[in-house]
Structures are given as structure tokens and as C-alpha cells.
Amino acid sequence: QLRWLGLDGVAAQGGPLVDFDADGQADDRLLDADRDGSADRVFAGERAYVDTDGDGSWDVVLSDADGDGAADAAGPP
């Protein structure tokens, strides 16, 4: 069980598969790279969200519009 914040800022626990993007499918993957119990990254469809400073909020969103596995753009969530 990982702790994470939804895009609406509401705290939740679960994983590694959750419904992060609220599409009704538990198909978004949480990762805890530093093993502190809080999600550092979430992969949701064509987007990945990253908590760069470990404060629990998502700082960067990466998008992969062409589906090649490499980010095409990065910006604030």
C-alpha cells in the first residue's frame, strides 16, 4: 500500500494499480523509487506525474503523445 495524492489533492492509499486519472479503471501504476511509502511517480495513460521533491504533491507532468515510451513534453500538472 502506497500513500499518494490524487489530482484533486485528496490523499489516498493503494497500489500499485489505482484509478489515478478517474476513468473508472484501476490501470494507472504507482511507483515508490525511494521506498518511503509515498508514491514518487504515477503512470496514467499517455502521462506520467512526478513528485520531484518528496512533499507528496505532483510537480511535473510528462506526456508521450506518440506512444514511443519517451516523453515529448514536460510541464506543471
All heavy atoms as a GROMACS GRO file, in nm:
protein
  554
    1GLN      N    1   0.082  -0.119   0.000
    1GLN     CA    2   0.000   0.000   0.000
    1GLN      C    3   0.087   0.126   0.000
    1GLN      O    4   0.171   0.142   0.086
    1GLN     CB    5  -0.089   0.001   0.124
    1GLN     CG    6  -0.191  -0.108   0.130
    1GLN     CD    7  -0.315  -0.075   0.049
    1GLN    OE1    8  -0.344   0.041   0.026
    1GLN    NE2    9  -0.385  -0.175   0.004
    2LEU      N   10   0.066   0.211  -0.098
    2LEU     CA   11   0.138   0.337  -0.107
    2LEU      C   12   0.045   0.454  -0.076
    2LEU      O   13  -0.074   0.449  -0.106
    2LEU     CB   14   0.195   0.357  -0.248
    2LEU     CG   15   0.301   0.259  -0.293
    2LEU    CD1   16   0.337   0.285  -0.439
    2LEU    CD2   17   0.423   0.269  -0.207
    3ARG      N   18   0.100   0.557  -0.017
    3ARG     CA   19   0.027   0.682   0.003
    3ARG      C   20   0.047   0.768  -0.121
    3ARG      O   21   0.157   0.774  -0.176
    3ARG     CB   22   0.079   0.755   0.127
    3ARG     CG   23   0.054   0.681   0.257
    3ARG     CD   24   0.106   0.758   0.377
    3ARG     NE   25   0.246   0.800   0.366
    3ARG     CZ   26   0.351   0.724   0.395
    3ARG    NH1   27   0.335   0.600   0.437
    3ARG    NH2   28   0.474   0.772   0.383
    4TRP      N   29  -0.059   0.839  -0.163
    4TRP     CA   30  -0.048   0.925  -0.280
    4TRP      C   31  -0.160   1.029  -0.276
    4TRP      O   32  -0.258   1.014  -0.205
    4TRP     CB   33  -0.054   0.845  -0.410
    4TRP     CG   34  -0.172   0.754  -0.423
    4TRP    CD1   35  -0.190   0.634  -0.362
    4TRP    CD2   36  -0.288   0.775  -0.501
    4TRP    NE1   37  -0.310   0.580  -0.397
    4TRP    CE2   38  -0.372   0.664  -0.484
    4TRP    CE3   39  -0.329   0.876  -0.587
    4TRP    CZ2   40  -0.495   0.651  -0.547
    4TRP    CZ3   41  -0.451   0.863  -0.650
    4TRP    CH2   42  -0.532   0.752  -0.630
    5LEU      N   43  -0.140   1.136  -0.351
    5LEU     CA   44  -0.241   1.240  -0.366
    5LEU      C   45  -0.299   1.233  -0.507
    5LEU      O   46  -0.226   1.223  -0.604
    5LEU     CB   47  -0.181   1.380  -0.347
    5LEU     CG   48  -0.138   1.419  -0.207
    5LEU    CD1   49  -0.076   1.558  -0.209
    5LEU    CD2   50  -0.255   1.415  -0.111
    6GLY      N   51  -0.431   1.240  -0.514
    6GLY     CA   52  -0.497   1.247  -0.644
    6GLY      C   53  -0.477   1.384  -0.705
    6GLY      O   54  -0.428   1.477  -0.639
    7LEU      N   55  -0.516   1.401  -0.828
    7LEU     CA   56  -0.504   1.530  -0.893
    7LEU      C   57  -0.590   1.636  -0.825
    7LEU      O   58  -0.563   1.755  -0.837
    7LEU     CB   59  -0.542   1.520  -1.041
    7LEU     CG   60  -0.445   1.436  -1.126
    7LEU    CD1   61  -0.499   1.422  -1.267
    7LEU    CD2   62  -0.308   1.499  -1.126
    8ASP      N   63  -0.691   1.591  -0.750
    8ASP     CA   64  -0.776   1.683  -0.675
    8ASP      C   65  -0.719   1.717  -0.538
    8ASP      O   66  -0.779   1.791  -0.461
    8ASP     CB   67  -0.916   1.625  -0.659
    8ASP     CG   68  -0.915   1.488  -0.592
    8ASP    OD1   69  -0.807   1.440  -0.550
    8ASP    OD2   70  -1.024   1.428  -0.582
    9GLY      N   71  -0.600   1.661  -0.504
    9GLY     CA   72  -0.535   1.689  -0.377
    9GLY      C   73  -0.580   1.603  -0.261
    9GLY      O   74  -0.533   1.619  -0.149
   10VAL      N   75  -0.670   1.509  -0.286
   10VAL     CA   76  -0.721   1.421  -0.181
   10VAL      C   77  -0.623   1.305  -0.161
   10VAL      O   78  -0.582   1.239  -0.256
   10VAL     CB   79  -0.861   1.368  -0.217
   10VAL    CG1   80  -0.909   1.267  -0.115
   10VAL    CG2   81  -0.959   1.484  -0.229
   11ALA      N   82  -0.586   1.281  -0.035
   11ALA     CA   83  -0.493   1.173  -0.001
   11ALA      C   84  -0.562   1.038  -0.014
   11ALA      O   85  -0.681   1.023   0.016
   11ALA     CB   86  -0.440   1.192   0.140
   12ALA      N   87  -0.486   0.939  -0.059
   12ALA     CA   88  -0.538   0.804  -0.076
   12ALA      C   89  -0.427   0.704  -0.046
   12ALA      O   90  -0.310   0.740  -0.037
   12ALA     CB   91  -0.590   0.785  -0.216
   13GLN      N   92  -0.465   0.578  -0.032
   13GLN     CA   93  -0.370   0.468  -0.019
   13GLN      C   94  -0.411   0.359  -0.115
   13GLN      O   95  -0.530   0.337  -0.140
   13GLN     CB   96  -0.368   0.413   0.123
   13GLN     CG   97  -0.296   0.500   0.220
   13GLN     CD   98  -0.276   0.429   0.353
   13GLN    OE1   99  -0.358   0.350   0.395
   13GLN    NE2  100  -0.165   0.458   0.417
   14GLY      N  101  -0.314   0.287  -0.165
   14GLY     CA  102  -0.343   0.177  -0.255
   14GLY      C  103  -0.224   0.147  -0.342
   14GLY      O  104  -0.114   0.195  -0.318
   15GLY      N  105  -0.251   0.069  -0.441
   15GLY     CA  106  -0.147   0.042  -0.539
   15GLY      C  107  -0.099  -0.101  -0.536
   15GLY      O  108  -0.141  -0.178  -0.452
   16PRO      N  109  -0.017  -0.134  -0.630
   16PRO     CA  110   0.045  -0.042  -0.724
   16PRO      C  111  -0.047   0.004  -0.837
   16PRO      O  112  -0.019   0.104  -0.901
   16PRO     CB  113   0.163  -0.121  -0.780
   16PRO     CG  114   0.122  -0.263  -0.772
   16PRO     CD  115   0.034  -0.271  -0.649
   17LEU      N  116  -0.159  -0.066  -0.863
   17LEU     CA  117  -0.251  -0.020  -0.967
   17LEU      C  118  -0.368   0.054  -0.903
   17LEU      O  119  -0.432   0.002  -0.811
   17LEU     CB  120  -0.302  -0.138  -1.050
   17LEU     CG  121  -0.198  -0.207  -1.136
   17LEU    CD1  122  -0.260  -0.325  -1.210
   17LEU    CD2  123  -0.134  -0.112  -1.235
   18VAL      N  124  -0.396   0.176  -0.951
   18VAL     CA  125  -0.503   0.259  -0.898
   18VAL      C  126  -0.574   0.329  -1.013
   18VAL      O  127  -0.527   0.328  -1.126
   18VAL     CB  128  -0.449   0.365  -0.798
   18VAL    CG1  129  -0.383   0.299  -0.678
   18VAL    CG2  130  -0.352   0.460  -0.866
   19ASP      N  131  -0.686   0.394  -0.984
   19ASP     CA  132  -0.757   0.475  -1.083
   19ASP      C  133  -0.718   0.621  -1.061
   19ASP      O  134  -0.796   0.701  -1.013
   19ASP     CB  135  -0.907   0.456  -1.071
   19ASP     CG  136  -0.984   0.534  -1.175
   19ASP    OD1  137  -0.922   0.580  -1.274
   19ASP    OD2  138  -1.104   0.552  -1.158
   20PHE      N  139  -0.597   0.657  -1.096
   20PHE     CA  140  -0.545   0.792  -1.074
   20PHE      C  141  -0.615   0.895  -1.161
   20PHE      O  142  -0.644   1.006  -1.118
   20PHE     CB  143  -0.394   0.793  -1.102
   20PHE     CG  144  -0.328   0.926  -1.079
   20PHE    CD1  145  -0.294   0.966  -0.951
   20PHE    CD2  146  -0.299   1.010  -1.185
   20PHE    CE1  147  -0.234   1.088  -0.930
   20PHE    CE2  148  -0.239   1.131  -1.164
   20PHE     CZ  149  -0.205   1.171  -1.036
   21ASP      N  150  -0.643   0.861  -1.286
   21ASP     CA  151  -0.700   0.957  -1.380
   21ASP      C  152  -0.852   0.960  -1.379
   21ASP      O  153  -0.914   1.026  -1.461
   21ASP     CB  154  -0.647   0.934  -1.521
   21ASP     CG  155  -0.672   0.792  -1.571
   21ASP    OD1  156  -0.745   0.715  -1.506
   21ASP    OD2  157  -0.616   0.758  -1.676
   22ALA      N  158  -0.914   0.888  -1.285
   22ALA     CA  159  -1.059   0.888  -1.265
   22ALA      C  160  -1.138   0.847  -1.390
   22ALA      O  161  -1.245   0.900  -1.417
   22ALA     CB  162  -1.106   1.024  -1.214
   23ASP      N  163  -1.085   0.749  -1.464
   23ASP     CA  164  -1.157   0.700  -1.581
   23ASP      C  165  -1.237   0.574  -1.550
   23ASP      O  166  -1.294   0.513  -1.639
   23ASP     CB  167  -1.061   0.675  -1.697
   23ASP     CG  168  -0.963   0.562  -1.671
   23ASP    OD1  169  -0.961   0.505  -1.560
   23ASP    OD2  170  -0.887   0.530  -1.764
   24GLY      N  171  -1.241   0.534  -1.422
   24GLY     CA  172  -1.316   0.416  -1.382
   24GLY      C  173  -1.239   0.286  -1.392
   24GLY      O  174  -1.292   0.180  -1.362
   25GLN      N  175  -1.114   0.292  -1.433
   25GLN     CA  176  -1.029   0.174  -1.448
   25GLN      C  177  -0.909   0.183  -1.356
   25GLN      O  178  -0.839   0.284  -1.358
   25GLN     CB  179  -0.979   0.162  -1.593
   25GLN     CG  180  -1.086   0.157  -1.696
   25GLN     CD  181  -1.152   0.022  -1.703
   25GLN    OE1  182  -1.089  -0.080  -1.677
   25GLN    NE2  183  -1.279   0.019  -1.735
   26ALA      N  184  -0.883   0.079  -1.278
   26ALA     CA  185  -0.763   0.076  -1.194
   26ALA      C  186  -0.646   0.028  -1.279
   26ALA      O  187  -0.599  -0.085  -1.267
   26ALA     CB  188  -0.785  -0.015  -1.073
   27ASP      N  189  -0.600   0.115  -1.370
   27ASP     CA  190  -0.496   0.077  -1.466
   27ASP      C  191  -0.378   0.174  -1.467
   27ASP      O  192  -0.298   0.175  -1.560
   27ASP     CB  193  -0.554   0.065  -1.606
   27ASP     CG  194  -0.620   0.194  -1.655
   27ASP    OD1  195  -0.628   0.291  -1.578
   27ASP    OD2  196  -0.663   0.195  -1.771
   28ASP      N  197  -0.366   0.257  -1.364
   28ASP     CA  198  -0.256   0.352  -1.353
   28ASP      C  199  -0.158   0.302  -1.248
   28ASP      O  200  -0.199   0.260  -1.140
   28ASP     CB  201  -0.309   0.491  -1.317
   28ASP     CG  202  -0.418   0.536  -1.414
   28ASP    OD1  203  -0.398   0.520  -1.535
   28ASP    OD2  204  -0.522   0.584  -1.367
   29ARG      N  205  -0.030   0.303  -1.279
   29ARG     CA  206   0.072   0.241  -1.193
   29ARG      C  207   0.145   0.344  -1.108
   29ARG      O  208   0.200   0.440  -1.159
   29ARG     CB  209   0.172   0.165  -1.277
   29ARG     CG  210   0.280   0.094  -1.195
   29ARG     CD  211   0.362  -0.001  -1.276
   29ARG     NE  212   0.282  -0.107  -1.333
   29ARG     CZ  213   0.248  -0.218  -1.267
   29ARG    NH1  214   0.282  -0.234  -1.143
   29ARG    NH2  215   0.178  -0.311  -1.329
   30LEU      N  216   0.148   0.318  -0.975
   30LEU     CA  217   0.224   0.400  -0.881
   30LEU      C  218   0.362   0.339  -0.861
   30LEU      O  219   0.376   0.216  -0.855
   30LEU     CB  220   0.155   0.404  -0.745
   30LEU     CG  221   0.014   0.462  -0.738
   30LEU    CD1  222  -0.042   0.442  -0.598
   30LEU    CD2  223   0.015   0.608  -0.774
   31LEU      N  224   0.464   0.423  -0.845
   31LEU     CA  225   0.599   0.378  -0.814
   31LEU      C  226   0.652   0.456  -0.694
   31LEU      O  227   0.627   0.576  -0.681
   31LEU     CB  228   0.694   0.398  -0.932
   31LEU     CG  229   0.665   0.317  -1.056
   31LEU    CD1  230   0.760   0.356  -1.168
   31LEU    CD2  231   0.676   0.169  -1.028
   32ASP      N  232   0.727   0.388  -0.609
   32ASP     CA  233   0.791   0.449  -0.492
   32ASP      C  234   0.941   0.427  -0.505
   32ASP      O  235   0.996   0.331  -0.452
   32ASP     CB  236   0.736   0.385  -0.365
   32ASP     CG  237   0.798   0.443  -0.240
   32ASP    OD1  238   0.866   0.548  -0.247
   32ASP    OD2  239   0.780   0.382  -0.132
   33ALA      N  240   1.009   0.516  -0.577
   33ALA     CA  241   1.151   0.499  -0.607
   33ALA      C  242   1.240   0.503  -0.483
   33ALA      O  243   1.338   0.430  -0.475
   33ALA     CB  244   1.196   0.605  -0.706
   34ASP      N  245   1.205   0.585  -0.384
   34ASP     CA  246   1.290   0.596  -0.265
   34ASP      C  247   1.243   0.508  -0.149
   34ASP      O  248   1.299   0.512  -0.040
   34ASP     CB  249   1.304   0.741  -0.220
   34ASP     CG  250   1.171   0.806  -0.188
   34ASP    OD1  251   1.067   0.736  -0.187
   34ASP    OD2  252   1.170   0.928  -0.165
   35ARG      N  253   1.139   0.431  -0.171
   35ARG     CA  254   1.087   0.333  -0.075
   35ARG      C  255   1.050   0.393   0.060
   35ARG      O  256   1.072   0.334   0.164
   35ARG     CB  257   1.185   0.218  -0.058
   35ARG     CG  258   1.213   0.145  -0.186
   35ARG     CD  259   1.297   0.022  -0.164
   35ARG     NE  260   1.336  -0.040  -0.288
   35ARG     CZ  261   1.267  -0.136  -0.347
   35ARG    NH1  262   1.157  -0.180  -0.294
   35ARG    NH2  263   1.310  -0.188  -0.460
   36ASP      N  264   0.989   0.513   0.057
   36ASP     CA  265   0.945   0.576   0.182
   36ASP      C  266   0.796   0.557   0.208
   36ASP      O  267   0.743   0.609   0.305
   36ASP     CB  268   0.980   0.724   0.183
   36ASP     CG  269   0.904   0.805   0.080
   36ASP    OD1  270   0.830   0.746  -0.002
   36ASP    OD2  271   0.917   0.928   0.082
   37GLY      N  272   0.726   0.483   0.121
   37GLY     CA  273   0.585   0.456   0.139
   37GLY      C  274   0.493   0.553   0.067
   37GLY      O  275   0.373   0.533   0.065
   38SER      N  276   0.550   0.657   0.007
   38SER     CA  277   0.472   0.753  -0.070
   38SER      C  278   0.509   0.742  -0.217
   38SER      O  279   0.627   0.729  -0.251
   38SER     CB  280   0.499   0.897  -0.024
   38SER     OG  281   0.454   0.916   0.107
   39ALA      N  282   0.408   0.749  -0.304
   39ALA     CA  283   0.433   0.739  -0.447
   39ALA      C  284   0.514   0.858  -0.496
   39ALA      O  285   0.486   0.972  -0.461
   39ALA     CB  286   0.302   0.729  -0.523
   40ASP      N  287   0.618   0.831  -0.574
   40ASP     CA  288   0.701   0.936  -0.635
   40ASP      C  289   0.662   0.960  -0.780
   40ASP      O  290   0.689   1.067  -0.835
   40ASP     CB  291   0.848   0.895  -0.635
   40ASP     CG  292   0.898   0.856  -0.498
   40ASP    OD1  293   0.882   0.934  -0.404
   40ASP    OD2  294   0.950   0.744  -0.486
   41ARG      N  295   0.604   0.859  -0.841
   41ARG     CA  296   0.567   0.865  -0.982
   41ARG      C  297   0.438   0.788  -1.003
   41ARG      O  298   0.412   0.692  -0.934
   41ARG     CB  299   0.675   0.802  -1.069
   41ARG     CG  300   0.804   0.881  -1.069
   41ARG     CD  301   0.917   0.800  -1.132
   41ARG     NE  302   1.042   0.873  -1.130
   41ARG     CZ  303   1.119   0.887  -1.024
   41ARG    NH1  304   1.084   0.834  -0.910
   41ARG    NH2  305   1.232   0.955  -1.031
   42VAL      N  306   0.360   0.833  -1.100
   42VAL     CA  307   0.243   0.758  -1.142
   42VAL      C  308   0.236   0.764  -1.294
   42VAL      O  309   0.261   0.868  -1.354
   42VAL     CB  310   0.112   0.809  -1.077
   42VAL    CG1  311   0.084   0.953  -1.114
   42VAL    CG2  312  -0.005   0.721  -1.113
   43PHE      N  313   0.212   0.649  -1.354
   43PHE     CA  314   0.198   0.638  -1.499
   43PHE      C  315   0.050   0.621  -1.529
   43PHE      O  316  -0.011   0.522  -1.487
   43PHE     CB  317   0.279   0.521  -1.553
   43PHE     CG  318   0.427   0.539  -1.530
   43PHE    CD1  319   0.488   0.484  -1.419
   43PHE    CD2  320   0.502   0.615  -1.617
   43PHE    CE1  321   0.624   0.502  -1.396
   43PHE    CE2  322   0.638   0.634  -1.595
   43PHE     CZ  323   0.699   0.576  -1.484
   44ALA      N  324  -0.008   0.718  -1.597
   44ALA     CA  325  -0.152   0.719  -1.624
   44ALA      C  326  -0.175   0.744  -1.773
   44ALA      O  327  -0.172   0.858  -1.819
   44ALA     CB  328  -0.220   0.827  -1.541
   45GLY      N  329  -0.195   0.640  -1.848
   45GLY     CA  330  -0.218   0.653  -1.992
   45GLY      C  331  -0.097   0.712  -2.062
   45GLY      O  332   0.013   0.659  -2.050
   46GLU      N  333  -0.116   0.822  -2.131
   46GLU     CA  334  -0.008   0.888  -2.204
   46GLU      C  335   0.068   0.987  -2.118
   46GLU      O  336   0.151   1.062  -2.170
   46GLU     CB  337  -0.064   0.960  -2.327
   46GLU     CG  338  -0.126   0.868  -2.429
   46GLU     CD  339  -0.190   0.944  -2.543
   46GLU    OE1  340  -0.196   1.069  -2.539
   46GLU    OE2  341  -0.235   0.879  -2.638
   47ARG      N  342   0.040   0.989  -1.989
   47ARG     CA  343   0.105   1.086  -1.900
   47ARG      C  344   0.170   1.018  -1.781
   47ARG      O  345   0.126   0.914  -1.736
   47ARG     CB  346   0.003   1.187  -1.847
   47ARG     CG  347  -0.052   1.274  -1.955
   47ARG     CD  348  -0.140   1.379  -1.900
   47ARG     NE  349  -0.180   1.470  -2.007
   47ARG     CZ  350  -0.254   1.573  -1.990
   47ARG    NH1  351  -0.300   1.602  -1.872
   47ARG    NH2  352  -0.285   1.650  -2.092
   48ALA      N  353   0.274   1.082  -1.732
   48ALA     CA  354   0.340   1.040  -1.608
   48ALA      C  355   0.352   1.163  -1.519
   48ALA      O  356   0.386   1.272  -1.566
   48ALA     CB  357   0.478   0.982  -1.637
   49TYR      N  358   0.321   1.146  -1.392
   49TYR     CA  359   0.331   1.254  -1.294
   49TYR      C  360   0.446   1.222  -1.201
   49TYR      O  361   0.464   1.107  -1.161
   49TYR     CB  362   0.201   1.267  -1.215
   49TYR     CG  363   0.085   1.308  -1.302
   49TYR    CD1  364   0.016   1.214  -1.378
   49TYR    CD2  365   0.047   1.440  -1.310
   49TYR    CE1  366  -0.089   1.252  -1.460
   49TYR    CE2  367  -0.059   1.479  -1.391
   49TYR     CZ  368  -0.126   1.384  -1.465
   49TYR     OH  369  -0.230   1.422  -1.546
   50VAL      N  370   0.525   1.324  -1.165
   50VAL     CA  371   0.645   1.305  -1.083
   50VAL      C  372   0.642   1.402  -0.966
   50VAL      O  373   0.617   1.521  -0.982
   50VAL     CB  374   0.773   1.329  -1.167
   50VAL    CG1  375   0.897   1.302  -1.083
   50VAL    CG2  376   0.772   1.242  -1.293
   51ASP      N  377   0.671   1.347  -0.846
   51ASP     CA  378   0.692   1.428  -0.726
   51ASP      C  379   0.843   1.443  -0.712
   51ASP      O  380   0.910   1.353  -0.664
   51ASP     CB  381   0.631   1.360  -0.604
   51ASP     CG  382   0.659   1.434  -0.474
   51ASP    OD1  383   0.708   1.548  -0.478
   51ASP    OD2  384   0.633   1.375  -0.368
   52THR      N  385   0.897   1.556  -0.755
   52THR     CA  386   1.043   1.573  -0.760
   52THR      C  387   1.106   1.603  -0.625
   52THR      O  388   1.224   1.577  -0.605
   52THR     CB  389   1.082   1.686  -0.856
   52THR    OG1  390   1.020   1.807  -0.814
   52THR    CG2  391   1.038   1.653  -0.998
   53ASP      N  392   1.028   1.658  -0.530
   53ASP     CA  393   1.088   1.698  -0.403
   53ASP      C  394   1.040   1.618  -0.282
   53ASP      O  395   1.075   1.648  -0.169
   53ASP     CB  396   1.066   1.848  -0.377
   53ASP     CG  397   0.920   1.886  -0.383
   53ASP    OD1  398   0.832   1.798  -0.382
   53ASP    OD2  399   0.893   2.008  -0.390
   54GLY      N  400   0.959   1.515  -0.304
   54GLY     CA  401   0.918   1.426  -0.196
   54GLY      C  402   0.816   1.484  -0.100
   54GLY      O  403   0.795   1.429   0.008
   55ASP      N  404   0.746   1.591  -0.139
   55ASP     CA  405   0.648   1.650  -0.048
   55ASP      C  406   0.508   1.592  -0.065
   55ASP      O  407   0.415   1.630   0.003
   55ASP     CB  408   0.643   1.802  -0.064
   55ASP     CG  409   0.588   1.847  -0.199
   55ASP    OD1  410   0.565   1.760  -0.287
   55ASP    OD2  411   0.570   1.968  -0.216
   56GLY      N  412   0.492   1.497  -0.158
   56GLY     CA  413   0.364   1.431  -0.179
   56GLY      C  414   0.279   1.492  -0.288
   56GLY      O  415   0.180   1.433  -0.329
   57SER      N  416   0.314   1.611  -0.338
   57SER     CA  417   0.237   1.671  -0.446
   57SER      C  418   0.309   1.652  -0.579
   57SER      O  419   0.431   1.641  -0.584
   57SER     CB  420   0.211   1.820  -0.420
   57SER     OG  421   0.331   1.890  -0.417
   58TRP      N  422   0.232   1.648  -0.686
   58TRP     CA  423   0.289   1.625  -0.819
   58TRP      C  424   0.344   1.755  -0.873
   58TRP      O  425   0.275   1.854  -0.884
   58TRP     CB  426   0.182   1.566  -0.911
   58TRP     CG  427   0.122   1.443  -0.852
   58TRP    CD1  428  -0.004   1.429  -0.803
   58TRP    CD2  429   0.188   1.318  -0.828
   58TRP    NE1  430  -0.021   1.303  -0.752
   58TRP    CE2  431   0.096   1.233  -0.766
   58TRP    CE3  432   0.316   1.271  -0.853
   58TRP    CZ2  433   0.127   1.102  -0.729
   58TRP    CZ3  434   0.347   1.141  -0.816
   58TRP    CH2  435   0.254   1.058  -0.756
   59ASP      N  436   0.475   1.754  -0.907
   59ASP     CA  437   0.545   1.875  -0.951
   59ASP      C  438   0.556   1.885  -1.102
   59ASP      O  439   0.560   1.995  -1.157
   59ASP     CB  440   0.686   1.878  -0.891
   59ASP     CG  441   0.683   1.870  -0.740
   59ASP    OD1  442   0.614   1.954  -0.678
   59ASP    OD2  443   0.747   1.780  -0.684
   60VAL      N  444   0.566   1.772  -1.171
   60VAL     CA  445   0.590   1.771  -1.315
   60VAL      C  446   0.500   1.666  -1.378
   60VAL      O  447   0.480   1.558  -1.323
   60VAL     CB  448   0.738   1.736  -1.347
   60VAL    CG1  449   0.761   1.725  -1.496
   60VAL    CG2  450   0.833   1.835  -1.285
   61VAL      N  451   0.445   1.700  -1.494
   61VAL     CA  452   0.373   1.602  -1.574
   61VAL      C  453   0.448   1.585  -1.706
   61VAL      O  454   0.489   1.683  -1.768
   61VAL     CB  455   0.225   1.640  -1.597
   61VAL    CG1  456   0.212   1.769  -1.674
   61VAL    CG2  457   0.150   1.530  -1.668
   62LEU      N  458   0.471   1.461  -1.743
   62LEU     CA  459   0.537   1.426  -1.868
   62LEU      C  460   0.431   1.367  -1.961
   62LEU      O  461   0.346   1.290  -1.915
   62LEU     CB  462   0.648   1.324  -1.845
   62LEU     CG  463   0.754   1.360  -1.742
   62LEU    CD1  464   0.844   1.241  -1.714
   62LEU    CD2  465   0.836   1.479  -1.790
   63SER      N  466   0.438   1.399  -2.087
   63SER     CA  467   0.342   1.340  -2.181
   63SER      C  468   0.416   1.272  -2.296
   63SER      O  469   0.524   1.312  -2.335
   63SER     CB  470   0.246   1.446  -2.235
   63SER     OG  471   0.316   1.546  -2.303
   64ASP      N  472   0.355   1.164  -2.345
   64ASP     CA  473   0.409   1.084  -2.454
   64ASP      C  474   0.300   1.068  -2.559
   64ASP      O  475   0.232   0.967  -2.564
   64ASP     CB  476   0.456   0.948  -2.402
   64ASP     CG  477   0.510   0.859  -2.511
   64ASP    OD1  478   0.542   0.909  -2.621
   64ASP    OD2  479   0.521   0.737  -2.488
   65ALA      N  480   0.280   1.171  -2.641
   65ALA     CA  481   0.170   1.172  -2.736
   65ALA      C  482   0.183   1.066  -2.845
   65ALA      O  483   0.083   1.014  -2.893
   65ALA     CB  484   0.160   1.310  -2.801
   66ASP      N  485   0.306   1.031  -2.884
   66ASP     CA  486   0.322   0.934  -2.993
   66ASP      C  487   0.339   0.790  -2.944
   66ASP      O  488   0.352   0.698  -3.024
   66ASP     CB  489   0.437   0.973  -3.084
   66ASP     CG  490   0.570   0.984  -3.014
   66ASP    OD1  491   0.582   0.945  -2.896
   66ASP    OD2  492   0.664   1.037  -3.075
   67GLY      N  493   0.340   0.768  -2.810
   67GLY     CA  494   0.342   0.633  -2.755
   67GLY      C  495   0.473   0.558  -2.772
   67GLY      O  496   0.474   0.436  -2.762
   68ASP      N  497   0.583   0.629  -2.793
   68ASP     CA  498   0.710   0.560  -2.813
   68ASP      C  499   0.785   0.532  -2.683
   68ASP      O  500   0.894   0.475  -2.684
   68ASP     CB  501   0.800   0.636  -2.910
   68ASP     CG  502   0.847   0.770  -2.855
   68ASP    OD1  503   0.804   0.810  -2.745
   68ASP    OD2  504   0.926   0.836  -2.924
   69GLY      N  505   0.727   0.572  -2.570
   69GLY     CA  506   0.792   0.548  -2.441
   69GLY      C  507   0.885   0.659  -2.395
   69GLY      O  508   0.939   0.653  -2.286
   70ALA      N  509   0.906   0.759  -2.477
   70ALA     CA  510   0.990   0.873  -2.442
   70ALA      C  511   0.902   0.997  -2.429
   70ALA      O  512   0.811   1.018  -2.510
   70ALA     CB  513   1.096   0.897  -2.548
   71ALA      N  514   0.928   1.078  -2.327
   71ALA     CA  515   0.848   1.199  -2.305
   71ALA      C  516   0.866   1.297  -2.420
   71ALA      O  517   0.977   1.322  -2.466
   71ALA     CB  518   0.888   1.264  -2.173
   72ASP      N  519   0.753   1.351  -2.465
   72ASP     CA  520   0.754   1.453  -2.570
   72ASP      C  521   0.746   1.593  -2.512
   72ASP      O  522   0.786   1.691  -2.576
   72ASP     CB  523   0.634   1.435  -2.663
   72ASP     CG  524   0.634   1.298  -2.730
   72ASP    OD1  525   0.740   1.254  -2.775
   72ASP    OD2  526   0.527   1.238  -2.736
   73ALA      N  527   0.692   1.604  -2.390
   73ALA     CA  528   0.676   1.736  -2.327
   73ALA      C  529   0.675   1.720  -2.175
   73ALA      O  530   0.641   1.614  -2.123
   73ALA     CB  531   0.546   1.801  -2.373
   74ALA      N  532   0.715   1.827  -2.106
   74ALA     CA  533   0.712   1.830  -1.960
   74ALA      C  534   0.661   1.966  -1.916
   74ALA      O  535   0.690   2.067  -1.981
   74ALA     CB  536   0.851   1.805  -1.903
   75GLY      N  537   0.585   1.966  -1.808
   75GLY     CA  538   0.533   2.092  -1.758
   75GLY      C  539   0.466   2.073  -1.624
   75GLY      O  540   0.464   1.962  -1.570
   76PRO      N  541   0.408   2.179  -1.570
   76PRO     CA  542   0.337   2.166  -1.443
   76PRO      C  543   0.207   2.090  -1.461
   76PRO      O  544   0.148   2.095  -1.569
   76PRO     CB  545   0.311   2.311  -1.403
   76PRO     CG  546   0.313   2.388  -1.530
   76PRO     CD  547   0.407   2.315  -1.621
   77PRO      N  548   0.163   2.019  -1.357
   77PRO     CA  549   0.038   1.943  -1.368
   77PRO      C  550  -0.084   2.034  -1.378
   77PRO      O  551  -0.083   2.148  -1.349
   77PRO     CB  552   0.032   1.862  -1.241
   77PRO     CG  553   0.142   1.907  -1.156
   77PRO     CD  554   0.229   2.000  -1.233
   0.00000   0.00000   0.00000
